[in-house]
Amino acid sequence: MIIPIDEKIRIVGTEHAWQLERKRNYKGGKKWEPFKYYPSFRQAVAGAVHRDIRIHPAHGLSEAILAVADVVQKYEQLIPSEYRLSK
């Protein structure tokens, strides 16, 4: 199973783990390279979300709060509407 997060990051299920992969330049082309491994899909998604929050260029508390909201919205949009949980 391959779940694209954006053009640079994706989650891939393997026989033994879930992994975060990033697209890298490799000998004149592009290649997906794993960089984090997780035992469950839930942990892989959480790892991707936490990574996006950590590397966001926000400075200060108000920008950080907006950054978290933006990241959450990005991941919510990846979920098809028929699978979303209602509040």
N, C-alpha and C positions, 0 to 999 in steps of 0.2 A: 504494500500500500504506500502511495506517495501522496502527501498532502502539501501543496505549495502554500507558503505563507505570503511570500512576495517574490520578486524576481531574483532575490539573492539568497533566500533561506527557504528550506522545506523540511518537513518531517517525513522520515521513511521508516516503515516497519520492516524488520528483518526476521529471520527465524528465531533469533535469540534476544532481540532488544528493539527499542525504538531509538532512532538517532536523529539528531539535528544535523543537517548538511548545509554547507554554503557553496556557492558557485565560485570557482577559482579559475584564474588564467593558467593554462597548462599547455606548454609547447605550442603556442600560437592558437590554441582553441580554448574552450571552456570545459570544465570538469566539475562535477559535484563531489565534495569531499566531506566526510563525516567529521564532526568536531566535539560532539557530546552524545552520550549514550544514556538511556533511561529504561528501567524495567517495565514501565507502563505508558500507555498513550497519554493518560492524564498528566503524568509527570513530564512528558515531552512537551506538551502544550504549555504547561506551567513554566517550564524552562525557557521556552521560546518567548513567552510573555515577559518573564523576568529579565531576559536578555535585552529585549526591546526597551524596557523601562530603564535598565542600567546604562545603556549606551546612548540614550536620548540626550541631546545637547542642552537641556534645560538648566537654567541657573536660578536659584532662589525657590522658595516654597510655592509661590503662586504659579510659576512656570512648571514646576514639578507636578503639581496637581493637574494642570491642564494636559501635561504630557501623559500622565497615567490615564486620564479620560480618553485621550486620543488613541492610545495603545489598546485599551479595552474596546473601544468602538471598532478599531481595525479588526480585531479578532472576532467580535460579534458579527461583523459583516461576512466573515468566512463561513459562518454556519447558515445553511439553507433555512428559510423561514419555517418549514414544516418540522424541523428538529429543534427549534428554539423552545426553551422552557418559559412559560409565562409566569409572571410574578404574582 
